């Protein structure tokens, strides 16, 4: 893997971690159970994407 490709993966990991954190914050602050469930699904999806990128390195 080239250094440039590694940099792209590191950026993607950082973005996915940030998005997962944002979902976690939303879950804490949302009142609607329906919206919380949606945010939890998004959080899980971002974790899956993070794991996929992580497995590339």
Secondary structure, DSSP 8 states (H G I E B T S, - for coil): --HHHHHHHHHHHHHHHHHHHHHHHHHHH---HHHHHHHHHHHHHHHHHHHHHHTT-
